[in-house]
Amino acid sequence: MLKQISMEQAHLLPGLFKERADLNRAYLMELKTENLLQNFYLEAGIRTDRDVTEMHLGWESPTCQLRGHFLGHWMSAAAAMVVQNNDLALKAKLDFVVDELARCQELNGGRWIGPIPEKYFEKLEKNQYVWSPQYTLHKTLLGLYHCALYTGNTTALSILRNAADWYLDWTAAMQEKNPHAVYSGEEGGMLEVWAGLYRLTGDEVYLTLANRYSHPSIYKKLSNGIDPLSNCHANASIPWAHGAAQMYEATGDTSWLTLVESFWKCAVDDREAFCTGGQNSGEFWIPPHKLGMFAGDRTQEFCTVYNMVRLADYLFRFTGDTVYLDYIEKNLYNGFLAQQNKFTGMPTYFLPMKFGSVKKWGSKTKDFWCCHGTTVQAHTIYPSLCWYEDDAANRLVVAQYINSSYRRSENVTVTQSVDMKYYNDGAFFDEHDDSRMNRWYIKLNVKAATPEQFTVALRVPAWIQGSPVLYINNEEQKELTVSNGYLELDRVWSDDTINLYFPAALTTSTLPDMPNMVAFSEGPIVLAGLTDKDRGIVMENDDPYSALMYTTEHTYETFPWKQTTYRTINQPENFEFVPIYDIADETYTVYFTKR
């Protein structure tokens, strides 16, 4: 099993992903602390004299039954960024939030920490409708867990323990009164929290609590080979897979791993995805072979993108299979980046796939959809997705090619960045690279204060067209062996530079129920046509280069050369294609009729 790195060991370096993470950090700081806490204050009876229009609204409005869910996401995101960047300003804000939650819990009697009333759980007991109270509580509990796990905040851990006592009593009572209540209120994330708390503390009482959430109907259906997903709520189901994964890590029981793999098979292997990686419409899993009929305004809910990436992270650590890394990469570009506004940092709930689509961006304080919360978390996990350790083999896995640095030990630091030629810089790859103006030229530096032997395993993406090119200290490595998706470099490292090139190419993909519809990608990056309608695409022998021509220009932005941009050729009307993650307010189309 591979090991997830500690948050403080890695951080982003300047580049595309850091720009997006910095937008996110600014937003975390910008939100008023009293508004983040508003619903916890109200529930605890702490007076506020503010007009409601000054408060957070939308799903955070005091009149919404889901109120308070966002603060948990905020805490999880803030805790990650505090540790990665030693961010003292954000830490002060986070510590104050946690201390105020402790005050609210005390005012609520010492155990309840919900931003909603306890009587919502009485409705679950009576089988009365109420909007997802366990979902709302889960976000707060997970945020407290991440504060304790990442930053070592003992107050957060104390609040979480007290809240667990409330849950121990409530779940015990439900065993007698209404066992179904435990499995209602969008409860799927609870298992992961309690299993994680057991791993963090070693206290068996939390394993008892986890076991009370360990028998949902979805597990039985998966075990019996039944599809429990099609036409069902996507984001309510994925947390059950997270819970099974956390139970596998907590107990070592392989039956949990079997459940996780069965979920992945049903969610990914047994059904197609849009070219972007998304597999749902209107929050529901699309049945196999029917993507085309669901391509509309409400495709690819971001919560599902984020949570499926988290699931892929679990499965990669369990198996080492690079198929999960390829999945993550596709969804980072076409989900994480594509569903965050590159100017404002705001999220879009869905990623439309119809002709003439326009992304609908959330506001800073008036919406707070579920995807608003997962977005602020998503842009904090990039460093942890780049690097993994295989202690048994003394092996460092470079999983994602994102500008970042990793402190492996007091002795060894590894950095990676795009190795892009600009101005008068020299180039190692002049015979290969058109002056190295491509994002897939990567430079890694391995620096060991004292020479040290270990293996650096470089993921070779599934989308590569041809063979990778590799130099170590300016010397080309002529005989490369790709094994199980990796280039394995076992040597004594001192102060060494690796230059790596992955040749990418234009590719096309279609929809299973509409094979005449085509979308274009460069490597893992989906291209969007800047057009308000399906203009059709004429191709010779399905060759994308007969229809699209690469374009670039010098810029003063993230990349010194414009990346992954094309324009059509040989078409009745020509137009541009750009990465879907670069789309802000432009009207775009992803799928086109082949003519």
DOKOL-485799 format. One line per field, with one value per residue (C-alpha): x, y, z. Coordinates in Angstrom, 3 decimals. Layout:
<fibas>
px = X_...
py = Y_...
pz = Z_...
</fibas>
This chain:
<fibas>
px = 0.000_1.305_1.422_-0.290_2.215_1.852_0.298_3.290_5.733_4.541_3.446_2.684_5.161_4.156_2.052_-1.504_-2.580_-1.039_-2.878_-6.156_-5.201_-4.258_-7.671_-9.201_-7.050_-8.007_-11.680_-11.238_-9.754_-12.279_-15.367_-16.359_-15.824_-19.097_-20.942_-19.171_-20.354_-23.779_-25.913_-23.925_-24.381_-28.116_-28.480_-26.460_-28.548_-25.729_-27.288_-26.583_-27.846_-27.018_-29.634_-30.201_-29.000_-25.533_-25.388_-24.520_-27.610_-28.636_-28.074_-26.497_-29.590_-31.022_-34.248_-32.573_-32.623_-29.076_-27.705_-24.238_-22.894_-20.365_-18.313_-17.234_-15.873_-14.207_-12.469_-11.233_-9.838_-8.292_-6.643_-4.985_-3.687_-2.456_-0.220_0.958_2.003_2.570_-0.152_-0.271_-3.032_-5.348_-4.387_-5.445_-8.815_-9.255_-8.283_-10.814_-13.541_-12.753_-12.726_-16.118_-17.512_-16.357_-18.291_-21.375_-21.132_-20.919_-23.986_-25.824_-25.245_-21.735_-22.320_-24.470_-22.468_-24.993_-25.950_-29.443_-31.712_-31.526_-35.238_-34.344_-33.120_-36.467_-37.964_-35.657_-36.846_-40.479_-39.756_-40.781_-39.159_-36.287_-33.488_-30.347_-29.488_-26.796_-25.180_-25.085_-23.590_-21.103_-19.506_-18.949_-17.608_-15.262_-13.999_-13.209_-11.541_-9.305_-8.387_-7.300_-5.608_-3.704_-3.037_-3.155_-5.853_-6.810_-9.901_-11.251_-10.629_-12.404_-15.451_-15.505_-15.307_-18.188_-20.244_-19.440_-20.908_-24.166_-24.111_-23.342_-26.457_-28.649_-27.612_-28.026_-31.540_-32.373_-31.399_-34.515_-36.810_-36.167_-32.977_-33.811_-33.272_-29.511_-29.569_-31.509_-30.832_-28.021_-25.838_-23.229_-20.235_-20.634_-18.839_-15.671_-15.682_-16.054_-13.549_-11.130_-11.620_-10.908_-7.676_-6.711_-7.351_-7.250_-10.368_-12.531_-15.722_-15.478_-15.186_-18.428_-19.983_-18.600_-20.093_-23.537_-23.151_-21.644_-24.698_-26.316_-28.331_-25.825_-23.213_-25.563_-26.445_-22.793_-21.954_-24.749_-23.572_-26.595_-26.225_-27.323_-26.316_-28.138_-30.726_-29.808_-28.313_-24.623_-23.098_-25.118_-23.591_-19.884_-19.326_-20.278_-17.254_-15.094_-16.372_-15.536_-12.049_-11.484_-12.713_-10.240_-7.430_-8.706_-9.237_-7.281_-10.374_-10.174_-13.949_-14.014_-11.535_-13.751_-16.673_-14.586_-13.459_-17.016_-18.248_-15.565_-16.422_-20.102_-19.489_-16.633_-15.795_-19.377_-20.577_-19.148_-18.184_-18.309_-14.981_-14.398_-14.741_-18.213_-20.878_-23.998_-26.868_-28.963_-27.071_-28.011_-25.853_-26.512_-27.360_-24.789_-24.829_-27.112_-24.802_-25.993_-29.609_-28.549_-26.107_-27.611_-27.274_-26.979_-24.205_-21.146_-22.088_-18.833_-19.360_-19.226_-16.026_-14.314_-15.506_-14.639_-11.114_-10.899_-12.042_-9.440_-6.809_-7.827_-7.744_-4.390_-2.858_-4.397_-3.369_-0.662_-2.535_-1.900_-5.402_-6.541_-3.887_-4.992_-8.567_-7.478_-5.507_-8.432_-10.753_-8.286_-8.143_-11.738_-13.448_-11.418_-10.088_-13.002_-15.584_-13.738_-13.876_-10.285_-10.918_-13.084_-12.464_-16.202_-17.672_-20.203_-22.579_-22.715_-20.586_-23.031_-22.529_-25.222_-24.612_-24.056_-23.373_-22.667_-21.277_-23.379_-21.053_-21.968_-21.716_-19.398_-22.061_-25.539_-25.536_-23.374_-24.473_-23.005_-20.520_-19.474_-18.134_-16.395_-14.784_-12.990_-11.671_-10.707_-8.075_-6.221_-5.427_-3.187_0.143_-1.049_-2.074_1.379_3.540_3.170_5.586_6.120_8.065_8.421_10.266_12.012_10.246_8.869_5.990_5.554_1.849_0.748_2.843_2.038_4.563_5.307_7.965_8.176_10.406_10.896_13.063_15.475_17.979_15.982_13.841_12.297_10.783_8.981_7.925_7.040_10.325_9.227_11.640_11.123_13.192_16.806_16.898_18.719_16.908_17.798_15.135_15.678_15.591_12.247_10.402_9.772_11.828_10.161_6.937_4.793_3.358_4.445_8.139_8.805_11.876_12.489_15.328_16.309_18.531_20.049_22.327_24.008_23.851_21.000_19.730_16.045_13.710_11.886_8.863_7.567_4.002_3.701_0.221_-2.125_-2.688_0.960_1.426_4.739_7.547_8.661_12.002_14.179_17.428_19.281_21.874_21.813_22.433_19.687_18.543_18.342_16.771_13.622_11.384_7.853_6.602_3.068_2.716_5.971_9.513_11.505_14.757_16.756_20.022_22.031_20.717_22.745_21.893_20.374_18.104_15.565_14.172_11.105_8.930_5.541_4.395_0.694_-1.622_-5.126_-7.613_-11.358_-14.084_-17.752_-20.918_-22.026_-25.595_-24.581_-21.422_-21.742_-21.011_-17.325_-15.297_-11.620_-8.862_-5.144_-3.692_-6.004_-7.338_-10.753_-11.124_-14.216_-15.226_-16.023_-19.350_-22.981_-24.132_-23.159_-21.498_-20.472_-16.919_-15.600_-12.742_-10.883_-10.760_-11.581_-8.212_-8.547_-5.584_-7.564_-10.003_-7.952_-4.670_-2.517_-2.043_0.132_1.518_3.768_1.939_2.698_0.516_0.946_2.699_5.071_3.479_-0.254_-1.155_-3.586_-5.317_-6.492_-8.517_-10.501_-9.399_-11.244_-14.631_-17.553_-17.108_-13.889_-13.671_-11.357_-10.936_-9.519_-9.132_-12.481_-10.818_-10.040_-13.716_-15.161_-18.181_-17.778_-20.421_-18.983_-19.766_-17.967_-19.617_-20.017_-21.714_-19.246_-19.938
py = 0.000_3.448_6.161_9.513_12.268_14.619_17.952_19.976_18.130_19.552_22.873_24.397_26.437_29.278_28.071_27.354_25.325_27.720_30.619_28.804_27.827_31.430_32.618_30.095_31.173_34.810_33.818_31.858_34.959_37.372_35.762_37.439_35.179_36.196_35.182_31.825_31.205_32.843_29.703_28.198_31.461_31.416_27.809_28.523_31.632_34.125_37.439_39.182_42.638_42.419_42.749_39.483_41.058_41.386_37.656_34.673_33.678_30.942_27.555_29.365_31.485_31.032_29.901_27.013_23.546_22.920_26.042_25.793_23.115_25.472_26.154_22.510_22.734_26.033_24.469_21.496_23.806_26.245_23.484_22.070_25.460_26.429_23.362_23.402_27.046_27.806_30.404_32.264_34.696_31.902_29.901_32.754_32.911_29.133_28.947_31.657_29.762_26.560_28.393_29.944_26.521_25.303_28.213_27.324_23.683_24.647_26.886_24.001_21.763_20.463_18.006_19.358_21.232_21.481_24.732_23.218_22.131_18.646_18.222_17.699_14.275_13.650_14.014_11.246_9.077_9.720_9.217_12.819_14.776_17.104_18.196_16.149_16.918_14.216_15.698_19.095_17.707_15.597_18.702_20.245_17.002_16.415_19.990_19.493_16.170_17.817_20.583_17.946_15.728_18.404_21.149_19.183_21.515_19.899_22.072_20.761_17.206_17.890_19.316_16.280_13.859_15.598_15.485_11.788_11.219_12.743_10.427_7.385_8.029_8.860_5.827_3.569_4.889_4.402_0.731_0.341_3.031_3.170_1.618_3.149_6.661_6.104_5.465_8.581_12.304_11.827_10.042_8.509_10.512_9.579_6.233_7.918_10.418_7.827_5.420_8.322_9.367_5.792_5.831_9.205_8.337_4.525_4.673_1.600_3.493_5.257_1.931_0.992_4.159_3.424_-0.058_1.459_3.126_0.138_-1.655_0.549_-1.099_0.044_-2.346_-5.309_-4.466_-4.092_-7.410_-9.062_-7.569_-5.251_-1.724_0.576_3.774_4.345_7.128_7.502_10.509_10.490_12.505_10.704_7.399_8.216_8.929_5.316_4.271_6.728_5.154_1.654_2.856_4.407_1.211_-0.805_1.455_1.296_-2.452_-4.111_-6.174_-6.826_-7.141_-3.347_-3.060_-5.354_-2.973_0.025_-1.733_-2.893_0.669_1.888_-0.856_0.116_3.873_4.018_0.762_-0.288_3.081_5.626_9.198_12.466_13.466_15.594_12.634_13.507_10.798_12.424_14.706_16.708_15.088_11.556_8.801_8.405_4.797_3.024_3.798_6.865_9.858_11.621_11.869_13.545_16.119_19.399_22.298_20.160_17.714_16.986_18.200_19.344_17.545_14.239_15.241_16.134_13.073_10.668_12.115_11.446_7.887_7.455_8.680_5.977_3.271_4.351_4.123_0.675_-0.751_1.393_1.161_4.225_4.014_5.962_8.639_9.085_9.468_12.099_14.036_14.231_15.450_18.004_19.810_19.302_19.485_21.203_23.921_23.980_24.512_27.333_30.823_31.738_35.413_35.284_31.802_31.146_27.717_26.468_23.806_21.948_21.873_22.159_19.880_21.117_23.144_26.807_26.297_29.031_28.323_29.684_31.000_31.247_34.497_35.031_35.266_34.613_30.965_28.489_25.396_22.059_22.492_25.822_23.910_21.131_23.737_25.465_22.080_20.913_23.587_22.670_19.036_19.468_18.926_15.698_14.313_14.915_12.757_9.337_7.219_3.472_2.811_-0.922_-0.329_2.931_4.515_7.990_8.155_11.327_11.022_14.379_16.865_20.103_22.756_21.783_20.872_17.938_17.606_13.860_14.035_16.382_15.191_15.111_17.680_17.158_19.870_19.775_22.426_22.932_23.184_25.704_27.648_31.385_34.425_33.222_30.210_27.129_23.878_20.234_19.077_21.277_18.315_17.192_20.167_23.108_25.202_23.671_25.657_22.809_22.135_18.497_19.290_18.673_19.441_17.709_18.442_15.907_17.454_15.384_17.072_13.701_11.342_8.865_5.929_5.489_5.028_7.861_6.424_8.740_8.116_7.748_9.041_6.789_9.566_9.710_9.464_7.758_7.328_9.590_11.368_11.420_13.189_12.932_15.651_16.567_12.971_11.314_7.933_5.940_2.689_3.392_0.707_1.628_-0.921_-0.854_2.763_4.032_4.960_3.673_5.539_3.762_5.517_7.419_10.978_14.038_17.192_15.849_17.201_15.118_16.512_14.680_15.036_13.416_13.785_14.625_14.733_15.667_12.875_12.523_10.843_10.155_9.440_5.796_6.493_9.177_7.954_10.735_13.338_14.117_16.016_16.955_16.667_17.343_14.816_14.925_18.405_18.774_21.498_23.685_25.379_29.075_28.876_29.142_26.162_22.826_23.968_20.427_19.231_17.945_15.461_13.269_9.653_10.808_12.582_15.557_17.306_17.570_19.808_21.623_23.508_24.295_27.987_29.807_33.197_34.742_35.692_37.288_34.862_31.454_30.020_32.162_30.545_30.100_26.455_23.945_26.363_25.526_26.900_24.954_24.560_23.308_24.074_26.071_28.464_28.474_29.179_28.680_25.859_26.496_24.375_24.037_25.168_28.531_29.245_31.904_33.700_32.721_30.638_27.240_23.866_20.605_17.989_18.466_16.471_14.709_15.645
pz = 0.000_-0.874_1.739_1.486_2.207_5.148_4.249_5.429_3.153_-0.171_-1.571_-4.937_-6.971_-9.330_-12.233_-13.340_-10.309_-7.796_-9.442_-8.893_-5.335_-4.558_-5.775_-3.414_-0.465_-1.008_-0.916_2.322_3.926_2.393_3.930_7.188_10.174_11.823_8.655_8.500_12.060_11.716_11.878_14.742_16.650_15.984_17.140_20.288_21.076_20.485_19.544_16.260_15.376_11.684_9.005_7.154_3.908_5.473_6.145_3.990_2.013_-0.423_1.183_4.161_4.782_8.308_6.606_4.745_6.292_4.996_6.688_8.164_5.833_4.230_7.360_7.511_3.966_4.858_7.875_5.845_3.173_5.627_7.660_4.533_3.388_6.843_7.004_3.394_3.434_7.120_6.604_9.913_8.908_7.824_10.919_13.190_11.438_11.623_15.303_16.143_14.264_16.183_19.521_18.718_17.821_21.225_22.790_20.762_21.799_25.468_25.123_23.445_26.462_25.800_22.962_20.136_17.510_14.701_12.952_12.794_15.693_17.172_16.452_12.788_13.903_15.577_12.110_10.890_13.760_12.767_9.044_8.355_5.549_6.384_4.055_4.769_8.411_8.560_5.453_7.165_10.374_8.437_6.910_10.338_11.798_8.856_9.086_12.774_11.968_9.358_11.815_14.309_11.709_9.782_12.333_15.597_16.974_20.290_20.689_17.383_18.542_21.833_20.028_17.737_20.660_22.414_19.218_18.867_22.327_21.087_18.092_20.210_22.272_19.265_17.204_20.231_20.768_17.100_17.307_19.449_18.029_14.286_12.840_9.453_10.865_11.027_7.265_6.325_6.010_3.429_5.940_3.617_4.855_8.509_8.221_6.944_9.833_12.571_11.007_10.633_14.241_15.308_13.284_14.739_18.394_18.597_20.770_20.100_20.917_17.538_15.759_17.516_16.144_12.677_12.753_13.323_9.914_8.141_6.699_4.046_1.302_-1.338_0.068_-0.187_-3.781_-4.765_-3.108_-5.099_-8.388_-8.670_-10.100_-7.237_-9.016_-12.308_-11.964_-8.275_-6.483_-7.337_-4.535_-1.863_-2.954_-3.348_0.382_1.117_-0.950_1.013_4.223_3.023_2.067_5.487_7.162_5.093_6.297_9.872_10.103_7.287_6.479_2.712_2.386_2.653_-0.212_-2.266_-1.700_-2.793_-5.955_-6.678_-6.386_-8.802_-11.267_-11.193_-11.285_-13.799_-15.554_-16.304_-17.600_-19.978_-19.130_-20.997_-22.508_-19.387_-17.012_-15.651_-15.474_-14.106_-15.008_-12.583_-9.671_-10.811_-12.280_-15.999_-16.934_-19.127_-22.858_-22.554_-22.219_-25.345_-24.286_-21.029_-22.496_-21.314_-18.881_-15.741_-16.451_-14.297_-10.838_-9.246_-5.922_-7.778_-9.590_-6.331_-4.461_-7.272_-7.346_-3.624_-4.266_-7.020_-4.550_-2.069_-4.735_-6.103_-2.644_-2.160_-5.547_-7.156_-10.458_-12.637_-14.129_-11.062_-11.621_-15.224_-13.991_-11.470_-14.082_-16.502_-13.771_-12.424_-15.760_-16.904_-13.523_-10.796_-13.097_-15.541_-12.796_-11.071_-12.568_-13.447_-12.612_-9.480_-8.074_-7.899_-8.726_-11.203_-9.877_-13.208_-16.356_-19.288_-22.306_-24.678_-27.830_-26.998_-23.293_-20.751_-17.300_-14.434_-11.749_-8.091_-6.153_-3.206_-0.494_-1.934_-3.110_-1.173_-3.084_-2.060_-4.936_-3.450_-0.465_-2.375_-4.633_-1.768_-0.639_-4.118_-4.714_-1.521_-2.359_-5.415_-3.583_-1.963_-5.366_-6.863_-4.614_-2.955_-0.965_-1.281_1.908_1.321_-1.964_-0.929_-3.868_-4.530_-7.018_-9.082_-9.801_-11.263_-13.193_-11.390_-10.376_-6.798_-4.314_-1.910_1.138_1.314_4.418_6.130_3.530_0.268_-1.538_-4.981_-7.169_-10.485_-12.955_-16.586_-18.507_-21.089_-23.263_-23.550_-24.440_-24.919_-22.628_-23.839_-24.610_-24.146_-26.549_-29.585_-31.935_-30.509_-29.205_-31.525_-29.093_-26.052_-25.941_-24.606_-21.147_-21.292_-20.979_-17.297_-15.232_-11.903_-9.528_-6.885_-4.238_-1.439_1.094_1.525_-1.498_-1.055_-3.079_-3.791_-6.744_-8.452_-10.280_-12.995_-14.142_-17.912_-18.810_-20.755_-23.311_-24.435_-28.222_-28.923_-26.409_-23.573_-23.841_-20.728_-19.841_-16.532_-15.991_-19.711_-20.771_-22.803_-21.512_-24.713_-23.525_-21.569_-20.136_-19.124_-16.594_-15.186_-16.273_-14.733_-15.658_-12.678_-11.932_-9.227_-8.472_-5.896_-5.973_-5.056_-7.013_-10.195_-12.904_-14.805_-18.052_-19.289_-22.365_-22.946_-26.574_-26.681_-29.671_-30.680_-30.091_-30.501_-28.474_-29.138_-27.167_-26.864_-27.996_-30.519_-32.272_-34.837_-32.143_-31.609_-28.994_-29.123_-26.532_-26.361_-23.969_-20.923_-21.707_-23.321_-25.947_-26.203_-29.437_-29.095_-30.874_-29.845_-31.876_-33.399_-36.622_-37.505_-38.103_-41.411_-40.966_-43.427_-42.237_-38.682_-38.508_-36.107_-37.714_-40.932_-39.027_-36.366_-36.500_-33.450_-32.648_-30.118_-29.244_-26.627_-23.444_-20.082_-18.135_-16.485_-19.517_-21.601_-24.656_-25.154_-24.563_-26.077_-28.453_-31.960_-34.818_-37.340_-40.946_-44.021_-42.450_-43.895_-40.946_-38.946_-35.221_-32.213_-29.718_-26.233_-23.073_-21.357_-18.132_-19.772_-20.472_-18.179_-19.626_-23.282_-25.009_-25.950_-27.488_-26.706_-28.957_-32.701_-35.438_-37.722_-41.340
</fibas>
